[in-house]
Amino acid sequence: MSRRTTAFHAMAAASILAILACQAPIGEQAQATQQNDPAAFDTSIAGTVAAVATQTAAAVAPAAATDTPQPPAAATNTPEPTVTPTDTLTPTVTLTPTPLIPSALLTENTNCRKGPLLAYDLVAIYLTGKVLNILGKNAAGDYLYVIDPEPPAKQCWLWTRYVQVTGNVAQVPVFTPPPTPTPSYVWSGNWNVWVSGSAATMSLSQSGSSISGSMTAPGETFDISGSVSDGGRVVTGQAKQAGVVEAEFTWNMLDNRDQFRGSYTTPPPGGTSGSWCGGRNGMGQPAPCS
């Protein structure tokens, strides 16, 4: 081995010993081999140099990245859910038409009573042009139960003969009238009468529901017979001469019980009709007569 090589070995050994100062001591067998065989020493030195070189390279070189660094993921902004405002539905208002209250316009002065008959007591007398609200009717439909819209708001039954109705009377209920009062109408007595404007006198008597008497006109006399109804307020009958029917009549006594209104018809052929009314006890001709 040349001097140069020996010097190299000495330098390398010194370097290695310095580097491996902290390494574990060589085993006893390795030490014996190095002492007895210089070639083996060279081989040992070469192996050690290679190991140190490997360790040095490993120490110097940066550790291989086990994971390839990934670029930071682009932040994905998840859009907030857009809240769509819920429309507040305004409930549809259904307009229910208010039914009109039927009304009664009076075309004549008319009595309004506690029941749908002339036998009932008088509540009020309403004049032509008065308007009353209709609340009900009787089963026959010839009387209306009305209320006065003006104070004190009287309620009573109205005969439909002198009534002009506005509105649908079919929708109003049928009312049951109160019990018929005890009759207090008496036809007996002496009457001044007007038959189609002609004046005459009449004397009547009443027995139960039967009426009889006579009527005297200038140059004529008629026999009167009939029967009462509607609590005694209504009389229907005939006027005869010598047993022959000259006229059929209907009378209605007024509330004052001293006047009546009525009408008559003569039989065919040539039948006619007209008014027949009367008064007694100082009462004159009612207006109108029929």
C-alpha positions as a Python dict, from the first residue, in 0.01 Angstrom:
ca = {
    (1, 'M'): (0, 0, 0),
    (2, 'S'): (146, 337, -94),
    (3, 'R'): (212, 614, 143),
    (4, 'R'): (-51, 822, -25),
    (5, 'T'): (-307, 550, 18),
    (6, 'T'): (-209, 502, 377),
    (7, 'A'): (-243, 871, 442),
    (8, 'F'): (-586, 867, 275),
    (9, 'H'): (-690, 580, 493),
    (10, 'A'): (-567, 758, 801),
    (11, 'M'): (-756, 1074, 707),
    (12, 'A'): (-1070, 886, 622),
    (13, 'A'): (-1049, 689, 942),
    (14, 'A'): (-1007, 1003, 1144),
    (15, 'S'): (-1309, 1159, 974),
    (16, 'I'): (-1515, 853, 1020),
    (17, 'L'): (-1419, 820, 1383),
    (18, 'A'): (-1517, 1178, 1437),
    (19, 'I'): (-1851, 1125, 1270),
    (20, 'L'): (-1920, 797, 1442),
    (21, 'A'): (-1817, 911, 1785),
    (22, 'C'): (-2173, 863, 1896),
    (23, 'Q'): (-2222, 531, 1719),
    (24, 'A'): (-2212, 197, 1903),
    (25, 'P'): (-1854, 42, 1956),
    (26, 'I'): (-1735, -214, 1710),
    (27, 'G'): (-1779, -571, 1823),
    (28, 'E'): (-1493, -782, 1951),
    (29, 'Q'): (-1479, -1002, 1642),
    (30, 'A'): (-1458, -698, 1412),
    (31, 'Q'): (-1173, -558, 1623),
    (32, 'A'): (-974, -886, 1606),
    (33, 'T'): (-1019, -902, 1232),
    (34, 'Q'): (-894, -546, 1189),
    (35, 'Q'): (-583, -613, 1400),
    (36, 'N'): (-478, -933, 1222),
    (37, 'D'): (-566, -842, 856),
    (38, 'P'): (-490, -494, 705),
    (39, 'A'): (-690, -585, 391),
    (40, 'A'): (-987, -668, 602),
    (41, 'F'): (-941, -335, 769),
    (42, 'D'): (-951, -161, 435),
    (43, 'T'): (-1265, -351, 348),
    (44, 'S'): (-1422, -258, 681),
    (45, 'I'): (-1325, 103, 631),
    (46, 'A'): (-1475, 104, 284),
    (47, 'G'): (-1802, -44, 417),
    (48, 'T'): (-1810, 199, 699),
    (49, 'V'): (-1745, 490, 459),
    (50, 'A'): (-2028, 372, 239),
    (51, 'A'): (-2264, 345, 538),
    (52, 'V'): (-2163, 684, 665),
    (53, 'A'): (-2208, 832, 320),
    (54, 'T'): (-2551, 683, 304),
    (55, 'Q'): (-2641, 817, 648),
    (56, 'T'): (-2490, 1156, 566),
    (57, 'A'): (-2684, 1176, 241),
    (58, 'A'): (-2995, 1080, 426),
    (59, 'A'): (-2927, 1345, 687),
    (60, 'V'): (-2843, 1615, 431),
    (61, 'A'): (-3106, 1540, 170),
    (62, 'P'): (-3454, 1656, 259),
    (63, 'A'): (-3684, 1383, 352),
    (64, 'A'): (-3885, 1260, 63),
    (65, 'A'): (-4230, 1387, 91),
    (66, 'T'): (-4453, 1101, 152),
    (67, 'D'): (-4757, 1303, 42),
    (68, 'T'): (-4750, 1530, -255),
    (69, 'P'): (-4868, 1861, -118),
    (70, 'Q'): (-5194, 1958, -279),
    (71, 'P'): (-5281, 2314, -353),
    (72, 'P'): (-5542, 2440, -116),
    (73, 'A'): (-5880, 2359, -242),
    (74, 'A'): (-6058, 2654, -375),
    (75, 'A'): (-6314, 2756, -125),
    (76, 'T'): (-6650, 2659, -255),
    (77, 'N'): (-6907, 2901, -131),
    (78, 'T'): (-7223, 2708, -89),
    (79, 'P'): (-7494, 2961, -158),
    (80, 'E'): (-7732, 3013, 123),
    (81, 'P'): (-8076, 2881, 31),
    (82, 'T'): (-8285, 3161, -100),
    (83, 'V'): (-8601, 3190, 102),
    (84, 'T'): (-8883, 3269, -128),
    (85, 'P'): (-9136, 3474, 64),
    (86, 'T'): (-9464, 3300, 86),
    (87, 'D'): (-9743, 3512, -45),
    (88, 'T'): (-9995, 3588, 219),
    (89, 'L'): (-10325, 3517, 58),
    (90, 'T'): (-10591, 3763, 151),
    (91, 'P'): (-10914, 3568, 195),
    (92, 'T'): (-11171, 3653, -64),
    (93, 'V'): (-11461, 3828, 94),
    (94, 'T'): (-11785, 3681, -29),
    (95, 'L'): (-12049, 3942, -16),
    (96, 'T'): (-12380, 3797, 81),
    (97, 'P'): (-12655, 4022, -36),
    (98, 'T'): (-12878, 4132, 245),
    (99, 'P'): (-13232, 4037, 152),
    (100, 'L'): (-13459, 4336, 129),
    (101, 'I'): (-13743, 4346, 376),
    (102, 'P'): (-14068, 4349, 182),
    (103, 'S'): (-14277, 4658, 240),
    (104, 'A'): (-14641, 4755, 213),
    (105, 'L'): (-14745, 5089, 65),
    (106, 'L'): (-15100, 5186, 156),
    (107, 'T'): (-15316, 5307, -130),
    (108, 'E'): (-15607, 5392, 104),
    (109, 'N'): (-15653, 5470, 471),
    (110, 'T'): (-15639, 5128, 634),
    (111, 'N'): (-15702, 4980, 976),
    (112, 'C'): (-15432, 4765, 1134),
    (113, 'R'): (-15552, 4511, 1389),
    (114, 'K'): (-15437, 4260, 1647),
    (115, 'G'): (-15538, 3975, 1418),
    (116, 'P'): (-15619, 3903, 1053),
    (117, 'L'): (-15994, 3955, 1087),
    (118, 'L'): (-16228, 4245, 1140),
    (119, 'A'): (-16321, 4091, 1475),
    (120, 'Y'): (-15983, 4183, 1628),
    (121, 'D'): (-15927, 4509, 1811),
    (122, 'L'): (-15783, 4806, 1627),
    (123, 'V'): (-15416, 4888, 1682),
    (124, 'A'): (-15370, 5180, 1444),
    (125, 'I'): (-15519, 5355, 1144),
    (126, 'Y'): (-15259, 5422, 876),
    (127, 'L'): (-15316, 5683, 608),
    (128, 'T'): (-15267, 5664, 234),
    (129, 'G'): (-14898, 5666, 141),
    (130, 'K'): (-14778, 5506, 464),
    (131, 'V'): (-14504, 5244, 419),
    (132, 'L'): (-14485, 4952, 662),
    (133, 'N'): (-14235, 4665, 679),
    (134, 'I'): (-14379, 4318, 627),
    (135, 'L'): (-14281, 4057, 887),
    (136, 'G'): (-14528, 3778, 812),
    (137, 'K'): (-14859, 3677, 664),
    (138, 'N'): (-15157, 3456, 740),
    (139, 'A'): (-15210, 3119, 573),
    (140, 'A'): (-15464, 3262, 328),
    (141, 'G'): (-15228, 3542, 228),
    (142, 'D'): (-15496, 3811, 250),
    (143, 'Y'): (-15351, 3969, 565),
    (144, 'L'): (-14996, 4082, 631),
    (145, 'Y'): (-14828, 4114, 968),
    (146, 'V'): (-14646, 4448, 956),
    (147, 'I'): (-14435, 4676, 1173),
    (148, 'D'): (-14427, 5051, 1162),
    (149, 'P'): (-14063, 5162, 1105),
    (150, 'E'): (-14136, 5478, 1302),
    (151, 'P'): (-14154, 5481, 1681),
    (152, 'P'): (-14323, 5335, 1875),
    (153, 'A'): (-14292, 5060, 1608),
    (154, 'K'): (-14641, 4914, 1637),
    (155, 'Q'): (-14698, 4562, 1500),
    (156, 'C'): (-15034, 4456, 1364),
    (157, 'W'): (-15227, 4278, 1090),
    (158, 'L'): (-15312, 4462, 769),
    (159, 'W'): (-15571, 4371, 510),
    (160, 'T'): (-15410, 4345, 165),
    (161, 'R'): (-15694, 4505, -27),
    (162, 'Y'): (-15541, 4852, -4),
    (163, 'V'): (-15177, 4747, -8),
    (164, 'Q'): (-14914, 4775, -279),
    (165, 'V'): (-14635, 4528, -198),
    (166, 'T'): (-14269, 4585, -279),
    (167, 'G'): (-14034, 4286, -248),
    (168, 'N'): (-14078, 3912, -227),
    (169, 'V'): (-14362, 3829, 10),
    (170, 'A'): (-14311, 3458, -59),
    (171, 'Q'): (-14006, 3459, 169),
    (172, 'V'): (-14186, 3588, 477),
    (173, 'P'): (-14311, 3328, 728),
    (174, 'V'): (-14671, 3233, 793),
    (175, 'F'): (-14779, 3351, 1137),
    (176, 'T'): (-15048, 3192, 1349),
    (177, 'P'): (-15292, 3462, 1456),
    (178, 'P'): (-15413, 3496, 1812),
    (179, 'P'): (-15750, 3345, 1911),
    (180, 'T'): (-16051, 3525, 1768),
    (181, 'P'): (-16200, 3759, 2026),
    (182, 'T'): (-16559, 3729, 2143),
    (183, 'P'): (-16786, 3904, 1891),
    (184, 'S'): (-16911, 4241, 1999),
    (185, 'Y'): (-17066, 4364, 1678),
    (186, 'V'): (-17443, 4406, 1674),
    (187, 'W'): (-17628, 4493, 1354),
    (188, 'S'): (-17964, 4555, 1509),
    (189, 'G'): (-18088, 4917, 1476),
    (190, 'N'): (-18185, 5186, 1233),
    (191, 'W'): (-17936, 5280, 964),
    (192, 'N'): (-17904, 5556, 709),
    (193, 'V'): (-17766, 5391, 396),
    (194, 'W'): (-17634, 5493, 55),
    (195, 'V'): (-17664, 5256, -240),
    (196, 'S'): (-17452, 5379, -529),
    (197, 'G'): (-17501, 5728, -392),
    (198, 'S'): (-17879, 5705, -349),
    (199, 'A'): (-17999, 5759, 10),
    (200, 'A'): (-18232, 5519, 186),
    (201, 'T'): (-18316, 5397, 536),
    (202, 'M'): (-18282, 5049, 674),
    (203, 'S'): (-18405, 4873, 988),
    (204, 'L'): (-18229, 4554, 1095),
    (205, 'S'): (-18260, 4294, 1369),
    (206, 'Q'): (-18012, 4020, 1461),
    (207, 'S'): (-18071, 3678, 1609),
    (208, 'G'): (-17754, 3483, 1661),
    (209, 'S'): (-17577, 3479, 1326),
    (210, 'S'): (-17890, 3573, 1125),
    (211, 'I'): (-17980, 3923, 1007),
    (212, 'S'): (-18324, 4030, 884),
    (213, 'G'): (-18498, 4361, 810),
    (214, 'S'): (-18608, 4598, 538),
    (215, 'M'): (-18474, 4890, 335),
    (216, 'T'): (-18697, 5174, 219),
    (217, 'A'): (-18601, 5391, -76),
    (218, 'P'): (-18818, 5648, -255),
    (219, 'G'): (-19098, 5440, -405),
    (220, 'E'): (-18937, 5104, -323),
    (221, 'T'): (-18905, 4860, -37),
    (222, 'F'): (-18665, 4564, -17),
    (223, 'D'): (-18656, 4271, 220),
    (224, 'I'): (-18313, 4217, 372),
    (225, 'S'): (-18176, 3881, 495),
    (226, 'G'): (-17828, 3756, 564),
    (227, 'S'): (-17580, 3594, 804),
    (228, 'V'): (-17282, 3721, 997),
    (229, 'S'): (-16923, 3596, 993),
    (230, 'D'): (-16575, 3705, 1094),
    (231, 'G'): (-16673, 3754, 1456),
    (232, 'G'): (-16991, 3934, 1360),
    (233, 'R'): (-16825, 4208, 1158),
    (234, 'V'): (-16922, 4081, 813),
    (235, 'V'): (-17271, 4030, 676),
    (236, 'T'): (-17345, 3859, 344),
    (237, 'G'): (-17703, 3841, 218),
    (238, 'Q'): (-17966, 3935, -35),
    (239, 'A'): (-18214, 4214, -102),
    (240, 'K'): (-18543, 4092, -244),
    (241, 'Q'): (-18867, 4236, -380),
    (242, 'A'): (-19173, 4009, -384),
    (243, 'G'): (-18943, 3713, -323),
    (244, 'V'): (-18718, 3794, -622),
    (245, 'V'): (-18350, 3854, -558),
    (246, 'E'): (-18265, 4205, -668),
    (247, 'A'): (-17912, 4219, -530),
    (248, 'E'): (-17652, 4028, -332),
    (249, 'F'): (-17440, 4225, -88),
    (250, 'T'): (-17145, 4214, 153),
    (251, 'W'): (-17107, 4458, 441),
    (252, 'N'): (-16814, 4515, 675),
    (253, 'M'): (-16872, 4696, 1005),
    (254, 'L'): (-16607, 4951, 1101),
    (255, 'D'): (-16429, 4966, 1432),
    (256, 'N'): (-16656, 5237, 1559),
    (257, 'R'): (-16940, 4985, 1525),
    (258, 'D'): (-17170, 5254, 1391),
    (259, 'Q'): (-17062, 5249, 1027),
    (260, 'F'): (-17017, 4988, 758),
    (261, 'R'): (-16878, 4970, 410),
    (262, 'G'): (-16994, 4728, 144),
    (263, 'S'): (-17085, 4650, -211),
    (264, 'Y'): (-17357, 4475, -411),
    (265, 'T'): (-17413, 4302, -743),
    (266, 'T'): (-17736, 4249, -935),
    (267, 'P'): (-17802, 3917, -1103),
    (268, 'P'): (-17778, 3867, -1478),
    (269, 'P'): (-17886, 3947, -1734),
    (270, 'G'): (-17763, 4301, -1722),
    (271, 'G'): (-17594, 4252, -1385),
    (272, 'T'): (-17440, 4560, -1230),
    (273, 'S'): (-17244, 4637, -919),
    (274, 'G'): (-17203, 4929, -687),
    (275, 'S'): (-17132, 5052, -335),
    (276, 'W'): (-17352, 5007, -29),
    (277, 'C'): (-17261, 5169, 300),
    (278, 'G'): (-17434, 5307, 608),
    (279, 'G'): (-17418, 5480, 944),
    (280, 'R'): (-17623, 5502, 1261),
    (281, 'N'): (-17634, 5689, 1591),
    (282, 'G'): (-17552, 6016, 1422),
    (283, 'M'): (-17267, 5879, 1207),
    (284, 'G'): (-17273, 5978, 843),
    (285, 'Q'): (-17163, 5806, 527),
    (286, 'P'): (-16812, 5652, 559),
    (287, 'A'): (-16552, 5753, 306),
    (288, 'P'): (-16498, 5567, 93),
    (289, 'C'): (-16834, 5396, 82),
    (290, 'S'): (-16703, 5062, -39),
}
